[in-house]
Amino acid sequence: MSKKKIVFGVLAATLILSGCSGTVEAGVSKEPEPSPTTTAPEPEPEPEPYPAIDIPEPVITMPAEPGDILTGVDVFDGQGDPAIDDPYGESYFNERGNLVKEMGHWGAYKDYETDLNYFSMRVIKVDTNFQCPIEDPLPPSSGNYVAIWVEFKGGDVELVGEEREASILPGNVKIYDSAGNLIDTGRSTFGCITVGNQLIGDLRAGETELGIVVYDTTVTTGSVRIGFPDLESAWEWPF
């Protein structure tokens, strides 16, 4: 092979290799092609909130006559109400430190300096074989239903003012058996009586609440205890 052909072959190879190095004629640099753009994924749409649920207020059906079984509770057989002649009656402290009252007589949390009451209450009647006056009542599981009629009165305005309230709940009313044991009566049997007859009182001065507490218990002889957590002593009404 001649020398010219060898030189030409080298030159051709150089041009071929130069074409692979990214240069072009006239010394102009070739811009690299842009890399394809990557499109970010669209964010997932926010889940729609659950629709609001409209919860209706509970409807409490009051009895036609709220005092239907609160009336006619004259346990004194026409002899008059002892609260008129002697509201508090004769009383004494028993071995439990409670003030014992006669049925129908009032007990009071009193301010002895002024002789005014913060509140007062009395047990009017106890029925140890109470029949629930509702449709298809559940039978008692312990033995029988014991119903307690309680009257609760707010304090005297001169002592507590017009706005201060006094409260009584079924939990303030308990039962001792004939041996003096405080019975675990559990919760009162609300389902045995209508709403209008239940004892739930938040009373201002001078207001009065009359209601019934019903317990499912075997006790038929004993005493009713009404007490409050802030007071050391309580009141008792034997039955």
QUILIN-V84170 format. One record per residue. SS is DSSP state (alpha for helix, beta for strand, coil for the rest). PHI is phi in whole degrees, 0 to 359 (none if undefined). PSI is psi in degrees with one decimal (NA if undefined). Layout:
BEGIN
SS,PHI,PSI
SS,PHI,PSI
END
This chain:
BEGIN
coil,none,141.4
coil,282,164.0
alpha,293,-35.1
alpha,295,-40.7
alpha,293,-35.6
alpha,294,-43.6
alpha,297,-42.3
alpha,296,-40.4
alpha,295,-38.9
alpha,296,-40.8
alpha,295,-42.0
alpha,296,-40.2
alpha,295,-36.5
alpha,296,-42.8
alpha,296,-39.8
alpha,296,-44.0
alpha,293,-35.7
alpha,295,-34.5
alpha,294,-22.0
coil,273,-7.8
coil,269,-0.1
coil,95,4.7
beta,261,154.5
coil,232,-177.7
alpha,296,160.0
alpha,62,18.0
alpha,70,18.9
coil,269,128.3
beta,285,140.9
coil,266,121.2
coil,293,136.9
coil,294,142.6
coil,296,136.3
coil,295,144.8
coil,287,146.4
coil,299,135.6
coil,288,143.7
coil,261,122.5
coil,277,123.4
coil,293,142.0
coil,295,141.0
coil,293,139.2
coil,296,146.0
coil,293,140.7
coil,295,145.8
coil,296,138.0
coil,293,141.2
coil,291,137.9
coil,295,152.0
coil,295,142.0
coil,296,143.7
coil,296,139.4
coil,262,123.8
coil,273,105.0
coil,266,114.9
coil,289,151.9
coil,294,142.3
coil,296,140.2
coil,259,119.1
coil,258,118.4
coil,272,114.0
coil,279,149.3
coil,296,156.0
coil,302,-38.6
coil,236,100.7
coil,305,-26.7
coil,261,28.8
coil,301,-40.3
coil,251,11.8
coil,263,-14.3
coil,273,163.4
coil,65,35.7
coil,257,44.8
coil,276,94.4
coil,274,2.5
coil,259,7.4
coil,53,45.6
coil,77,5.7
coil,276,0.0
coil,98,159.0
coil,273,118.8
alpha,298,-19.7
alpha,294,-20.5
alpha,282,-46.8
alpha,278,-42.9
coil,214,88.6
coil,304,-34.6
coil,255,-20.4
coil,64,-173.3
coil,277,137.7
coil,214,164.5
beta,206,160.0
beta,269,130.6
coil,267,-174.1
coil,294,-16.8
coil,271,-1.2
coil,81,12.7
coil,263,150.3
beta,272,117.8
beta,271,130.0
beta,241,158.8
coil,275,152.1
coil,304,128.5
coil,96,-18.1
coil,275,151.9
beta,274,146.8
beta,245,148.6
beta,217,146.2
beta,266,105.3
beta,247,148.4
beta,264,106.8
coil,287,-18.2
coil,290,-36.2
coil,253,-10.1
coil,61,30.0
beta,250,158.9
beta,255,140.7
beta,281,-36.3
beta,192,165.9
beta,212,159.8
beta,202,162.1
beta,207,153.5
beta,262,123.8
beta,267,-37.3
beta,202,148.4
beta,230,124.8
beta,248,111.7
coil,272,1.0
coil,224,55.2
coil,286,134.7
coil,257,119.5
coil,298,122.7
coil,274,46.0
coil,234,166.3
coil,283,130.0
coil,52,58.9
coil,289,152.3
coil,286,140.8
coil,290,150.5
coil,295,141.1
coil,270,-26.7
coil,270,-35.4
coil,173,-59.8
beta,200,164.3
beta,271,132.1
beta,246,120.2
beta,253,137.1
beta,236,119.6
beta,271,122.9
beta,234,136.0
beta,246,131.0
beta,233,136.7
beta,230,136.6
beta,293,172.2
coil,285,178.7
coil,280,135.4
alpha,302,-39.9
alpha,298,-23.9
alpha,262,-46.5
alpha,256,-10.6
coil,83,173.2
coil,278,-24.7
coil,265,-22.1
coil,291,136.0
beta,252,150.7
beta,242,142.2
beta,235,144.6
beta,221,139.9
coil,229,163.3
alpha,306,-31.0
alpha,295,-17.4
alpha,280,-9.6
beta,250,117.7
beta,233,176.3
beta,231,133.0
beta,262,142.4
beta,279,-178.5
coil,294,-19.8
coil,270,-0.2
coil,88,13.2
coil,274,132.5
beta,284,120.1
coil,276,135.8
coil,280,90.5
coil,276,-6.0
coil,68,-151.4
coil,279,151.0
coil,292,154.7
coil,272,83.3
alpha,298,-35.5
alpha,290,-5.3
alpha,275,-20.7
coil,227,162.0
coil,283,162.9
alpha,301,-39.7
alpha,294,-13.8
alpha,256,-5.0
beta,283,150.0
coil,272,100.9
coil,219,103.8
beta,236,124.2
beta,238,98.2
beta,245,138.3
beta,275,174.5
coil,304,132.9
coil,85,-13.0
coil,278,152.8
beta,231,139.4
beta,236,131.4
beta,241,123.3
beta,207,175.6
beta,236,139.2
beta,245,130.3
beta,241,129.7
beta,238,147.0
beta,264,103.5
beta,208,162.4
coil,272,-10.3
coil,287,129.0
coil,238,-8.9
coil,221,131.6
beta,168,-135.5
beta,209,152.6
beta,268,132.4
beta,249,128.5
beta,242,120.1
coil,216,167.2
coil,224,143.9
coil,303,-31.7
coil,278,-6.6
coil,249,138.4
coil,288,-40.9
coil,260,168.9
coil,223,-176.5
beta,242,147.7
beta,229,143.5
beta,233,107.0
beta,294,149.5
coil,218,NA
END
